[in-house]
Amino acid sequence: MSAIRPTQLTVEYETSPPLGLDTPRPVLGWQSVGEGYGLVQRGYRISVASNPERLTESPADMWDTGYVESDRSSGIAYRGKPLESGTRYYWRVRVWDGDRCASGWSAVHSWTTGLFRGEDWQASWIGNKAYAHPGPAPLLRKLFYLDDGRSVESAFLFATALGVYRIRINGKDAGDGRLTPGWSDYRSHVRYQTYDVKHLLQEDANAIGATLGSGWYAGHIASFGSGHYGNTPALLAQLVIRYSDGKLLRIVTDETWKAADGPIREADLIHGETYDARLLQAGWDGPEFEDRHWNNADVLPAYSGTLKADIQPPNRITEDIIPVSVKKAGDGRYIFDMGQNMVGHVLLKTKGPAGARIQLRFAEMLTGSGEFYTDNLRAAKQTDVYILRGEGEERYEPSFTIHGFRYVEMTGYSGTPQLDSILGRVVHSDMRRTAEIETSDPYVNKLAANIIWGQRGNFVSVPTDCPQRDERLGWTGDVQIFARTASYNMLTRNFYKSWLEDLRACQMSSGAIPDVVPDVDAFHDWVRTIGMKGHGTAGWGDAAVIVPWTMYLVYGDRTTLCESYDSMTKWMEYLAANSVNGLRPEEGYGDWLSVRANTPRDVLATAYYAYCAKVMGNIAAALDRTEDRDRYSRLFGEISAAFADAYISPDGKIKGDTQTAYVLALTMGLAPENLRQRMAGHLAADIISRGTHLSTGFLGVGYLLPVLSEHGHHELACRVLQQMDYPSWLYSIKHGATTIWERWDGWTEEAGFQDERMNSFNHYSLGSVGEWLYRYLLGIDLVESDPAFRTVRIQPRPGGTITRASGVFRSIHGDISVEWCIREGRFECSLRIPVNVNATVHLPGRLEDISESGYSILRSRMSEVSGMLCAESEQAGTTLRIGSGSYFFCVPWNECSAPR
Ligand code: BGC
């Protein structure tokens, strides 16, 4: 009997079987579980088949690896027979443990393929050619019949839109996605979704009904007006039904579809939706509906870009939020407080006469006198209007808009609204949560929660800066600084992989990356008006290298590295062409929103250039491109030497003398070895001279605490974290923040609201401290040389007034959990390490003082617990190597034990 068994099978890193993949080599993975210590996988066998019966044959018909001697359990690319389009494949795996005993087969997992080849699509783009943004939103429907006496084996619906769409079969939603197909660089590609709709079909007559909106394609983007990619939304849909006898029925969008204007009179992502319920034609999306009076749909020009399968989790409603209060506000208005700054929309429940009009406006804040504060939304109207049908209780939620808000202002309600008159619906790309942390400091816990809310609010098909004002753009600087934190919080691989496709699509021929991805032409016109270049910006364009590298570190994802390699190389060429003797002059945004600290832009730019060269060296090494590895490491050497010459003086002072300058130099490997501690000292001195306050903006903030903890200033890092006064993370929390603010001074006691032109209360960038909470405070970190937490570094670090932390990181190899506390003169630490994972555990104290599960590890358990080894032990701490299992370590604790 094998000590381990495989579970949690994944295809392209997702446990729920993906639908509609268009990659010819999907990546497979699993986790192994087993009771005991130091359990490893010695080998595996994967089999893939075209139906469940064939899976039990040996070999299975599509791919059978036979026994493979390997400890790998993730990132294994399919290498079997070519996959057919629109087909489901089944697979399973068995594993061999360290003693070469085979497990049984895993449960069966599957995936389906998309429509790979151009000719697979027989549908035409349809819509209403007279459409003018913002509406009315066209309804499109098609009646069709199933063959009598034939049973349906499978039914897949492939659909997308230039714009946004909802699609239903016989009156039921085909999927639970919102704002599909999301935002992509439509100039290059649009993503289609695949739905398994067999369960929605019925005998004989069936109907498909779709509604189309403008979305990002034809609606407003930022403050740039509408119609950036086109003016007429269009639907493309193909339902492929396979009967059990092999016969195919294809229902495709074409001129036979019927069209009419629907009850959505206007819809815009930024401005809101107006819905007239009197215009709802009951049953319009069902088979019984009489559509003779409808027009035929217009066949629209073919799309010139590429259709790509959607690989990221859909935007879904992931939570409902009940308001915490509702207050009368004069002029017939009521203001609801949701108790949480959130992103999505509300479900309205109402009763009243036909034609009554309820208006809902959305805001993040109230003024000091309790008034609705919308100045920071700039031109974004964030207003929904519902016109009643007048028939008993009515329910409405918008389809084609999204708001960032904590407060909802309601006008026009008949009677007095109650708390349950609205329900908040949280909408975002539905990535799996992968980390949790709880500490003895409730403010720190709230900070961790606010970081998650910042991510939920701004990961809506693409990563945006903010979700409320007329901006909501994929600013690349924000993306890169937050990527590591985001990838602790949630399974981001497919979200970023998809965004990187857009990044590559809009990379310029010079190799420059636009400052926002997806790109729109109007951005470049606008950015010139503020005197900026809009592309190739230091700290922003570097996302092209930093994000794929993060995917590799966290998920071991070589696919994304390979896909992005040319783009990264082009970015490096752009940097080389725009630097002089290794130094990069730069006009960019600098250390955006720093506080009374001005980091010279050439220092920032050169540091990021060096960092990209260093990371490229690592990437080339990971992909076995030895020549490139050597070339980039030489380049890194040259840039770092130029950096030191130009910016670092012999006493370790750096040009600009700002926290961000030291932080970048230290984290990016630019501080000469002999000056590192002095430079860290200058950094610490600056923080202390500001009364233990940070001054970092977007580019420095994510690295500040990691650098302090790595350079002997961990206690100071904790004090900066726990600082309650402005500027600090906890200042906003002390004043009621439920999300991360854009700026440290978004609101202060002295000055109230800051500059309303740029004051979002839901921006994730300053939340990039999240990675430090997991890596340093909780103590779960990856090891670059063995990525994806295959080897995990466990080093809990108490500090400040924090005496306890517990949490988990759900790595692709399994859940890694840590719980530590200081009590009664002891440091206690419980750990769980998954099967096939190695851990390097750093504990305070000497080896002879450490016990595990009540036994001195020196004397007894050490030898019993297979695989446990002591690597190093000295006064300051002990390093152990352990394998899988549950451990409970205990060490005496006194003041001197605290990590420095
Ligand atoms: C955005 C930022 C962005 C910046 C560029 C702002 O308007 O909100 O998050 O990175 O512009 O400096």
Residues whose N, C-alpha, C, O or C-beta is under 5 A from the ligand:
A	BS01	BGC	D465 W475 G477 D478 Y589 W592
